[in-house]
Amino acid sequence: MRVYLVRHGQSAANLTNSFAGWLDVPLTDSGKQDGSNAGNFLR
């Protein structure tokens, strides 16, 4: 069995360089594309 840990792409907090450890911050369009690309690569 293999386990892959994949972190999301860019979030709105990353874009503004702010801390968001307590919030569920939405992903930017770039972050959504990064996540999609990672999923396709792992498939």
Secondary structure, DSSP 8 states (H G I E B T S, - for coil): ----------BHHHHHT---TTS---B-HHHHHHHHHHHHHH-
